[in-house]
Amino acid sequence: MDRVSNLNRRIAVSQELVKMDGTVVRTAPTSLEILDAAVRGGVTSENVAVVKEIIAMRREEVALESKAKFNRSFFELRKEISTMKFYADKEAQTDSGKVAFRYCSEAEITSKLDPVLFKHGFTLMFGQETDGDKSTAVVTLTHEDGHDETRRYSVRSGGTNRMKDATAADTGATTSAWRHLVIKWFGLKSRTSETDDARNLGDIATKITKEQADELEHRVAMANANKVAFFEFAGANVKSFSDIAAIDYPRCDRMLKRKEGVK
Protein backbone atom coordinates (compact mmCIF):
# COMPACT_ATOMS: atom_id res chain seq x y z
CA MET A 1 0.00 0.00 0.00
CA ASP A 2 3.00 2.28 0.55
CA ARG A 3 3.74 2.20 -3.20
CA VAL A 4 0.14 3.12 -3.98
CA SER A 5 0.36 5.98 -1.50
CA ASN A 6 3.59 7.12 -3.14
CA LEU A 7 1.80 7.08 -6.51
CA ASN A 8 -0.97 9.25 -5.11
CA ARG A 9 1.57 11.68 -3.66
CA ARG A 10 3.40 11.92 -7.01
CA ILE A 11 0.12 12.62 -8.78
CA ALA A 12 -0.74 15.29 -6.24
CA VAL A 13 2.61 16.99 -6.77
CA SER A 14 2.11 16.97 -10.55
CA GLN A 15 -1.12 18.87 -9.99
CA GLU A 16 0.56 21.74 -8.18
CA LEU A 17 1.44 24.94 -10.03
CA VAL A 18 3.11 27.90 -8.34
CA LYS A 19 1.86 31.30 -9.42
CA MET A 20 4.09 34.35 -9.69
CA ASP A 21 2.87 35.59 -6.31
CA GLY A 22 3.91 32.33 -4.67
CA THR A 23 0.44 30.87 -4.21
CA VAL A 24 -0.09 27.24 -5.13
CA VAL A 25 -3.00 26.19 -7.32
CA ARG A 26 -4.17 22.78 -8.41
CA THR A 27 -4.76 21.65 -11.99
CA ALA A 28 -6.21 18.37 -13.21
CA PRO A 29 -3.36 16.01 -14.22
CA THR A 30 -3.32 14.54 -17.69
CA SER A 31 -3.40 10.79 -18.18
CA LEU A 32 0.21 10.97 -19.34
CA GLU A 33 1.26 12.68 -16.10
CA ILE A 34 -0.57 10.04 -14.08
CA LEU A 35 1.08 7.24 -16.06
CA ASP A 36 4.49 8.86 -15.66
CA ALA A 37 4.01 9.12 -11.92
CA ALA A 38 2.94 5.47 -11.77
CA VAL A 39 5.94 4.24 -13.73
CA ARG A 40 8.42 6.32 -11.76
CA GLY A 41 6.93 4.98 -8.55
CA GLY A 42 7.34 1.41 -9.77
CA VAL A 43 4.76 -0.96 -11.26
CA THR A 44 3.77 -3.61 -8.72
CA SER A 45 1.09 -6.24 -8.37
CA GLU A 46 -0.77 -3.73 -6.21
CA ASN A 47 -1.02 -0.99 -8.79
CA VAL A 48 -0.77 -2.90 -12.09
CA ALA A 49 -4.57 -2.78 -12.58
CA VAL A 50 -4.49 0.98 -12.10
CA VAL A 51 -1.64 1.31 -14.59
CA LYS A 52 -3.59 -0.74 -17.16
CA GLU A 53 -6.58 1.54 -16.75
CA ILE A 54 -4.37 4.60 -17.13
CA ILE A 55 -2.85 3.17 -20.33
CA ALA A 56 -6.33 2.51 -21.74
CA MET A 57 -7.38 6.02 -20.74
CA ARG A 58 -4.29 7.46 -22.45
CA ARG A 59 -5.05 5.56 -25.66
CA GLU A 60 -8.57 6.95 -25.67
CA GLU A 61 -7.24 10.43 -24.98
CA VAL A 62 -4.76 10.23 -27.86
CA ALA A 63 -7.49 8.93 -30.20
CA LEU A 64 -9.75 11.85 -29.29
CA GLU A 65 -6.91 14.33 -29.79
CA SER A 66 -6.13 12.83 -33.21
CA LYS A 67 -9.78 12.97 -34.23
CA ALA A 68 -10.02 16.60 -33.15
CA LYS A 69 -6.95 17.46 -35.26
CA PHE A 70 -8.45 15.51 -38.17
CA ASN A 71 -11.70 17.47 -37.94
CA ARG A 72 -9.95 20.85 -37.74
CA SER A 73 -7.75 20.02 -40.72
CA PHE A 74 -10.71 18.64 -42.70
CA PHE A 75 -12.65 21.85 -42.07
CA GLU A 76 -9.77 23.93 -43.45
CA LEU A 77 -9.43 21.50 -46.37
CA ARG A 78 -13.09 21.83 -47.32
CA LYS A 79 -12.87 25.62 -47.15
CA GLU A 80 -10.00 25.62 -49.64
CA ILE A 81 -11.64 23.05 -51.93
CA SER A 82 -14.79 25.19 -52.09
CA THR A 83 -12.80 27.78 -54.06
CA MET A 84 -11.43 25.26 -56.60
CA LYS A 85 -12.77 24.32 -60.03
CA PHE A 86 -12.79 20.76 -61.33
CA TYR A 87 -13.55 20.54 -65.03
CA ALA A 88 -15.70 17.89 -66.67
CA ASP A 89 -13.03 16.85 -69.14
CA LYS A 90 -14.60 13.59 -70.35
CA GLU A 91 -17.79 12.99 -72.26
CA ALA A 92 -20.10 10.03 -72.73
CA GLN A 93 -21.72 9.88 -76.13
CA THR A 94 -24.71 8.23 -77.71
CA ASP A 95 -24.43 6.01 -80.76
CA SER A 96 -25.25 9.02 -82.94
CA GLY A 97 -22.28 10.92 -81.54
CA LYS A 98 -24.24 13.34 -79.38
CA VAL A 99 -22.84 14.13 -75.97
CA ALA A 100 -25.04 12.40 -73.38
CA PHE A 101 -23.23 13.93 -70.41
CA ARG A 102 -19.83 15.16 -69.29
CA TYR A 103 -17.91 14.16 -66.19
CA CYS A 104 -14.65 14.71 -64.31
CA SER A 105 -12.04 12.10 -65.06
CA GLU A 106 -10.01 10.41 -62.33
CA ALA A 107 -6.91 12.23 -63.63
CA GLU A 108 -8.62 15.65 -63.41
CA ILE A 109 -9.70 15.00 -59.83
CA THR A 110 -6.45 13.55 -58.49
CA SER A 111 -4.18 16.09 -60.21
CA LYS A 112 -5.94 18.93 -58.38
CA LEU A 113 -7.05 17.20 -55.20
CA ASP A 114 -3.80 15.48 -54.17
CA PRO A 115 -1.74 18.68 -53.65
CA VAL A 116 -4.36 20.28 -51.41
CA LEU A 117 -4.80 17.02 -49.48
CA PHE A 118 -1.06 16.86 -48.77
CA LYS A 119 -1.05 20.53 -47.81
CA HIS A 120 -3.53 19.85 -45.01
CA GLY A 121 -1.88 16.60 -43.88
CA PHE A 122 -4.15 14.10 -45.63
CA THR A 123 -3.74 11.23 -48.06
CA LEU A 124 -6.23 8.89 -49.74
CA MET A 125 -6.05 5.11 -49.83
CA PHE A 126 -8.23 3.17 -52.26
CA GLY A 127 -9.63 -0.34 -52.36
CA GLN A 128 -12.51 -2.15 -53.99
CA GLU A 129 -15.01 -4.87 -53.21
CA THR A 130 -17.32 -6.89 -55.45
CA ASP A 131 -20.54 -8.63 -54.54
CA GLY A 132 -22.43 -10.21 -57.40
CA ASP A 133 -23.30 -7.48 -59.88
CA LYS A 134 -22.27 -4.73 -57.45
CA SER A 135 -18.88 -3.01 -57.34
CA THR A 136 -17.88 -0.96 -54.31
CA ALA A 137 -15.16 1.66 -54.04
CA VAL A 138 -13.57 1.83 -50.57
CA VAL A 139 -11.75 5.09 -49.85
CA THR A 140 -9.86 5.81 -46.63
CA LEU A 141 -8.85 9.37 -45.76
CA THR A 142 -5.83 9.29 -43.42
CA HIS A 143 -4.50 12.27 -41.47
CA GLU A 144 -0.85 12.69 -40.53
CA ASP A 145 -1.76 12.66 -36.80
CA GLY A 146 -3.12 9.12 -37.06
CA HIS A 147 -6.90 9.36 -37.36
CA ASP A 148 -8.61 8.01 -40.48
CA GLU A 149 -12.13 7.77 -41.89
CA THR A 150 -13.41 5.24 -44.42
CA ARG A 151 -16.32 5.64 -46.82
CA ARG A 152 -17.90 3.25 -49.35
CA TYR A 153 -19.87 3.82 -52.53
CA SER A 154 -21.47 1.06 -54.61
CA VAL A 155 -22.64 0.92 -58.21
CA ARG A 156 -23.85 -1.85 -60.48
CA SER A 157 -21.13 -3.43 -62.57
CA GLY A 158 -21.46 -2.74 -66.27
CA GLY A 159 -22.28 -5.38 -68.85
CA THR A 160 -19.66 -7.05 -71.02
CA ASN A 161 -19.36 -6.80 -74.78
CA ARG A 162 -16.84 -7.55 -77.51
CA MET A 163 -14.81 -4.49 -76.48
CA LYS A 164 -15.05 -4.97 -72.70
CA ASP A 165 -14.53 -8.15 -70.69
CA ALA A 166 -15.65 -8.76 -67.09
CA THR A 167 -12.47 -7.29 -65.62
CA ALA A 168 -12.82 -4.10 -67.63
CA ALA A 169 -16.49 -3.84 -66.66
CA ASP A 170 -15.70 -4.19 -62.95
CA THR A 171 -12.80 -1.75 -63.18
CA GLY A 172 -14.92 0.84 -64.95
CA ALA A 173 -17.71 0.48 -62.40
CA THR A 174 -15.31 0.83 -59.47
CA THR A 175 -13.68 3.90 -61.01
CA SER A 176 -17.12 5.43 -61.45
CA ALA A 177 -17.95 4.65 -57.82
CA TRP A 178 -14.65 6.19 -56.68
CA ARG A 179 -15.37 9.35 -58.67
CA HIS A 180 -18.88 9.76 -57.25
CA LEU A 181 -17.67 9.09 -53.70
CA VAL A 182 -14.80 11.58 -53.84
CA ILE A 183 -16.95 14.29 -55.45
CA LYS A 184 -19.61 13.91 -52.75
CA TRP A 185 -17.19 13.53 -49.81
CA PHE A 186 -15.15 16.62 -50.61
CA GLY A 187 -17.95 18.65 -52.20
CA LEU A 188 -16.11 19.10 -55.49
CA LYS A 189 -17.65 21.59 -57.87
CA SER A 190 -17.61 20.09 -61.36
CA ARG A 191 -18.00 22.41 -64.32
CA THR A 192 -17.64 22.02 -68.05
CA SER A 193 -14.77 23.57 -69.95
CA GLU A 194 -15.47 27.00 -71.41
CA THR A 195 -13.98 25.95 -74.74
CA ASP A 196 -15.83 22.69 -75.28
CA ASP A 197 -19.48 22.90 -74.32
CA ALA A 198 -22.30 24.38 -76.36
CA ARG A 199 -24.36 24.84 -73.18
CA ASN A 200 -21.69 27.12 -71.73
CA LEU A 201 -22.32 29.95 -74.16
CA GLY A 202 -18.98 31.70 -74.24
CA ASP A 203 -18.40 33.51 -77.56
CA ILE A 204 -21.26 32.22 -79.70
CA ALA A 205 -21.25 35.36 -81.82
CA THR A 206 -18.09 34.26 -83.65
CA LYS A 207 -19.04 31.75 -86.34
CA ILE A 208 -16.90 29.27 -88.21
CA THR A 209 -15.19 30.43 -91.38
CA LYS A 210 -16.66 29.87 -94.85
CA GLU A 211 -13.95 27.27 -95.49
CA GLN A 212 -14.90 25.39 -92.31
CA ALA A 213 -18.61 25.58 -93.18
CA ASP A 214 -17.95 24.21 -96.68
CA GLU A 215 -15.74 21.47 -95.22
CA LEU A 216 -18.37 20.36 -92.70
CA GLU A 217 -21.10 20.37 -95.34
CA HIS A 218 -18.97 18.18 -97.60
CA ARG A 219 -18.10 15.75 -94.81
CA VAL A 220 -21.74 15.45 -93.70
CA ALA A 221 -22.74 14.61 -97.27
CA MET A 222 -19.90 12.10 -97.71
CA ALA A 223 -20.79 10.40 -94.41
CA ASN A 224 -24.46 10.23 -95.52
CA ALA A 225 -25.36 11.86 -92.21
CA ASN A 226 -28.70 13.46 -91.41
CA LYS A 227 -28.18 17.19 -91.91
CA VAL A 228 -31.03 18.25 -89.58
CA ALA A 229 -29.73 16.00 -86.81
CA PHE A 230 -26.24 17.41 -87.35
CA PHE A 231 -27.54 20.96 -86.95
CA GLU A 232 -29.28 19.98 -83.70
CA PHE A 233 -26.02 18.49 -82.48
CA ALA A 234 -24.06 21.59 -83.50
CA GLY A 235 -26.00 23.92 -81.21
CA ALA A 236 -29.18 25.83 -80.57
CA ASN A 237 -30.59 27.92 -83.43
CA VAL A 238 -28.28 26.35 -86.03
CA LYS A 239 -30.14 26.27 -89.35
CA SER A 240 -27.17 26.14 -91.69
CA PHE A 241 -23.50 25.29 -91.59
CA SER A 242 -22.57 28.98 -91.47
CA ASP A 243 -24.63 29.33 -88.25
CA ILE A 244 -22.28 27.04 -86.33
CA ALA A 245 -20.31 28.87 -83.64
CA ALA A 246 -16.52 28.65 -83.83
CA ILE A 247 -16.50 27.36 -80.27
CA ASP A 248 -18.52 24.31 -81.43
CA TYR A 249 -16.33 23.37 -84.38
CA PRO A 250 -14.10 20.94 -82.37
CA ARG A 251 -17.16 18.95 -81.23
CA CYS A 252 -18.54 18.77 -84.75
CA ASP A 253 -15.17 17.71 -86.11
CA ARG A 254 -14.84 14.88 -83.55
CA MET A 255 -18.35 13.61 -84.24
CA LEU A 256 -17.72 13.46 -87.99
CA LYS A 257 -14.37 11.76 -87.48
CA ARG A 258 -16.16 8.97 -85.62
CA LYS A 259 -18.59 8.56 -88.52
CA GLU A 260 -15.65 8.57 -90.91
CA GLY A 261 -13.84 5.97 -88.83
CA VAL A 262 -10.92 8.31 -88.14
CA LYS A 263 -9.20 8.03 -84.75
C-alpha positions as CSV (number, residue, x, y, z in Angstrom):
1,M,0.0,0.0,0.0
2,D,3.0,2.3,0.5
3,R,3.7,2.2,-3.2
4,V,0.1,3.1,-4.0
5,S,0.4,6.0,-1.5
6,N,3.6,7.1,-3.1
7,L,1.8,7.1,-6.5
8,N,-1.0,9.2,-5.1
9,R,1.6,11.7,-3.7
10,R,3.4,11.9,-7.0
11,I,0.1,12.6,-8.8
12,A,-0.7,15.3,-6.2
13,V,2.6,17.0,-6.8
14,S,2.1,17.0,-10.5
15,Q,-1.1,18.9,-10.0
16,E,0.6,21.7,-8.2
17,L,1.4,24.9,-10.0
18,V,3.1,27.9,-8.3
19,K,1.9,31.3,-9.4
20,M,4.1,34.3,-9.7
21,D,2.9,35.6,-6.3
22,G,3.9,32.3,-4.7
23,T,0.4,30.9,-4.2
24,V,-0.1,27.2,-5.1
25,V,-3.0,26.2,-7.3
26,R,-4.2,22.8,-8.4
27,T,-4.8,21.6,-12.0
28,A,-6.2,18.4,-13.2
29,P,-3.4,16.0,-14.2
30,T,-3.3,14.5,-17.7
31,S,-3.4,10.8,-18.2
32,L,0.2,11.0,-19.3
33,E,1.3,12.7,-16.1
34,I,-0.6,10.0,-14.1
35,L,1.1,7.2,-16.1
36,D,4.5,8.9,-15.7
37,A,4.0,9.1,-11.9
38,A,2.9,5.5,-11.8
39,V,5.9,4.2,-13.7
40,R,8.4,6.3,-11.8
41,G,6.9,5.0,-8.6
42,G,7.3,1.4,-9.8
43,V,4.8,-1.0,-11.3
44,T,3.8,-3.6,-8.7
45,S,1.1,-6.2,-8.4
46,E,-0.8,-3.7,-6.2
47,N,-1.0,-1.0,-8.8
48,V,-0.8,-2.9,-12.1
49,A,-4.6,-2.8,-12.6
50,V,-4.5,1.0,-12.1
51,V,-1.6,1.3,-14.6
52,K,-3.6,-0.7,-17.2
53,E,-6.6,1.5,-16.7
54,I,-4.4,4.6,-17.1
55,I,-2.8,3.2,-20.3
56,A,-6.3,2.5,-21.7
57,M,-7.4,6.0,-20.7
58,R,-4.3,7.5,-22.4
59,R,-5.1,5.6,-25.7
60,E,-8.6,6.9,-25.7
61,E,-7.2,10.4,-25.0
62,V,-4.8,10.2,-27.9
63,A,-7.5,8.9,-30.2
64,L,-9.7,11.9,-29.3
65,E,-6.9,14.3,-29.8
66,S,-6.1,12.8,-33.2
67,K,-9.8,13.0,-34.2
68,A,-10.0,16.6,-33.2
69,K,-6.9,17.5,-35.3
70,F,-8.5,15.5,-38.2
71,N,-11.7,17.5,-37.9
72,R,-10.0,20.8,-37.7
73,S,-7.8,20.0,-40.7
74,F,-10.7,18.6,-42.7
75,F,-12.6,21.8,-42.1
76,E,-9.8,23.9,-43.5
77,L,-9.4,21.5,-46.4
78,R,-13.1,21.8,-47.3
79,K,-12.9,25.6,-47.1
80,E,-10.0,25.6,-49.6
81,I,-11.6,23.0,-51.9
82,S,-14.8,25.2,-52.1
83,T,-12.8,27.8,-54.1
84,M,-11.4,25.3,-56.6
85,K,-12.8,24.3,-60.0
86,F,-12.8,20.8,-61.3
87,Y,-13.6,20.5,-65.0
88,A,-15.7,17.9,-66.7
89,D,-13.0,16.9,-69.1
90,K,-14.6,13.6,-70.3
91,E,-17.8,13.0,-72.3
92,A,-20.1,10.0,-72.7
93,Q,-21.7,9.9,-76.1
94,T,-24.7,8.2,-77.7
95,D,-24.4,6.0,-80.8
96,S,-25.2,9.0,-82.9
97,G,-22.3,10.9,-81.5
98,K,-24.2,13.3,-79.4
99,V,-22.8,14.1,-76.0
100,A,-25.0,12.4,-73.4
101,F,-23.2,13.9,-70.4
102,R,-19.8,15.2,-69.3
103,Y,-17.9,14.2,-66.2
104,C,-14.6,14.7,-64.3
105,S,-12.0,12.1,-65.1
106,E,-10.0,10.4,-62.3
107,A,-6.9,12.2,-63.6
108,E,-8.6,15.6,-63.4
109,I,-9.7,15.0,-59.8
110,T,-6.4,13.6,-58.5
111,S,-4.2,16.1,-60.2
112,K,-5.9,18.9,-58.4
113,L,-7.1,17.2,-55.2
114,D,-3.8,15.5,-54.2
115,P,-1.7,18.7,-53.7
116,V,-4.4,20.3,-51.4
117,L,-4.8,17.0,-49.5
118,F,-1.1,16.9,-48.8
119,K,-1.0,20.5,-47.8
120,H,-3.5,19.8,-45.0
121,G,-1.9,16.6,-43.9
122,F,-4.2,14.1,-45.6
123,T,-3.7,11.2,-48.1
124,L,-6.2,8.9,-49.7
125,M,-6.1,5.1,-49.8
126,F,-8.2,3.2,-52.3
127,G,-9.6,-0.3,-52.4
128,Q,-12.5,-2.2,-54.0
129,E,-15.0,-4.9,-53.2
130,T,-17.3,-6.9,-55.5
131,D,-20.5,-8.6,-54.5
132,G,-22.4,-10.2,-57.4
133,D,-23.3,-7.5,-59.9
134,K,-22.3,-4.7,-57.5
135,S,-18.9,-3.0,-57.3
136,T,-17.9,-1.0,-54.3
137,A,-15.2,1.7,-54.0
138,V,-13.6,1.8,-50.6
139,V,-11.7,5.1,-49.9
140,T,-9.9,5.8,-46.6
141,L,-8.8,9.4,-45.8
142,T,-5.8,9.3,-43.4
143,H,-4.5,12.3,-41.5
144,E,-0.9,12.7,-40.5
145,D,-1.8,12.7,-36.8
146,G,-3.1,9.1,-37.1
147,H,-6.9,9.4,-37.4
148,D,-8.6,8.0,-40.5
149,E,-12.1,7.8,-41.9
150,T,-13.4,5.2,-44.4
151,R,-16.3,5.6,-46.8
152,R,-17.9,3.2,-49.4
153,Y,-19.9,3.8,-52.5
154,S,-21.5,1.1,-54.6
155,V,-22.6,0.9,-58.2
156,R,-23.8,-1.8,-60.5
157,S,-21.1,-3.4,-62.6
158,G,-21.5,-2.7,-66.3
159,G,-22.3,-5.4,-68.8
160,T,-19.7,-7.0,-71.0
161,N,-19.4,-6.8,-74.8
162,R,-16.8,-7.6,-77.5
163,M,-14.8,-4.5,-76.5
164,K,-15.0,-5.0,-72.7
165,D,-14.5,-8.2,-70.7
166,A,-15.7,-8.8,-67.1
167,T,-12.5,-7.3,-65.6
168,A,-12.8,-4.1,-67.6
169,A,-16.5,-3.8,-66.7
170,D,-15.7,-4.2,-62.9
171,T,-12.8,-1.7,-63.2
172,G,-14.9,0.8,-65.0
173,A,-17.7,0.5,-62.4
174,T,-15.3,0.8,-59.5
175,T,-13.7,3.9,-61.0
176,S,-17.1,5.4,-61.4
177,A,-18.0,4.6,-57.8
178,W,-14.7,6.2,-56.7
179,R,-15.4,9.3,-58.7
180,H,-18.9,9.8,-57.3
181,L,-17.7,9.1,-53.7
182,V,-14.8,11.6,-53.8
183,I,-16.9,14.3,-55.4
184,K,-19.6,13.9,-52.8
185,W,-17.2,13.5,-49.8
186,F,-15.2,16.6,-50.6
187,G,-18.0,18.6,-52.2
188,L,-16.1,19.1,-55.5
189,K,-17.6,21.6,-57.9
190,S,-17.6,20.1,-61.4
191,R,-18.0,22.4,-64.3
192,T,-17.6,22.0,-68.0
193,S,-14.8,23.6,-70.0
194,E,-15.5,27.0,-71.4
195,T,-14.0,25.9,-74.7
196,D,-15.8,22.7,-75.3
197,D,-19.5,22.9,-74.3
198,A,-22.3,24.4,-76.4
199,R,-24.4,24.8,-73.2
200,N,-21.7,27.1,-71.7
201,L,-22.3,30.0,-74.2
202,G,-19.0,31.7,-74.2
203,D,-18.4,33.5,-77.6
204,I,-21.3,32.2,-79.7
205,A,-21.2,35.4,-81.8
206,T,-18.1,34.3,-83.7
207,K,-19.0,31.8,-86.3
208,I,-16.9,29.3,-88.2
209,T,-15.2,30.4,-91.4
210,K,-16.7,29.9,-94.9
211,E,-14.0,27.3,-95.5
212,Q,-14.9,25.4,-92.3
213,A,-18.6,25.6,-93.2
214,D,-17.9,24.2,-96.7
215,E,-15.7,21.5,-95.2
216,L,-18.4,20.4,-92.7
217,E,-21.1,20.4,-95.3
218,H,-19.0,18.2,-97.6
219,R,-18.1,15.8,-94.8
220,V,-21.7,15.4,-93.7
221,A,-22.7,14.6,-97.3
222,M,-19.9,12.1,-97.7
223,A,-20.8,10.4,-94.4
224,N,-24.5,10.2,-95.5
225,A,-25.4,11.9,-92.2
226,N,-28.7,13.5,-91.4
227,K,-28.2,17.2,-91.9
228,V,-31.0,18.3,-89.6
229,A,-29.7,16.0,-86.8
230,F,-26.2,17.4,-87.3
231,F,-27.5,21.0,-87.0
232,E,-29.3,20.0,-83.7
233,F,-26.0,18.5,-82.5
234,A,-24.1,21.6,-83.5
235,G,-26.0,23.9,-81.2
236,A,-29.2,25.8,-80.6
237,N,-30.6,27.9,-83.4
238,V,-28.3,26.3,-86.0
239,K,-30.1,26.3,-89.4
240,S,-27.2,26.1,-91.7
241,F,-23.5,25.3,-91.6
242,S,-22.6,29.0,-91.5
243,D,-24.6,29.3,-88.3
244,I,-22.3,27.0,-86.3
245,A,-20.3,28.9,-83.6
246,A,-16.5,28.7,-83.8
247,I,-16.5,27.4,-80.3
248,D,-18.5,24.3,-81.4
249,Y,-16.3,23.4,-84.4
250,P,-14.1,20.9,-82.4
251,R,-17.2,19.0,-81.2
252,C,-18.5,18.8,-84.7
253,D,-15.2,17.7,-86.1
254,R,-14.8,14.9,-83.6
255,M,-18.3,13.6,-84.2
256,L,-17.7,13.5,-88.0
257,K,-14.4,11.8,-87.5
258,R,-16.2,9.0,-85.6
259,K,-18.6,8.6,-88.5
260,E,-15.7,8.6,-90.9
261,G,-13.8,6.0,-88.8
262,V,-10.9,8.3,-88.1
263,K,-9.2,8.0,-84.8
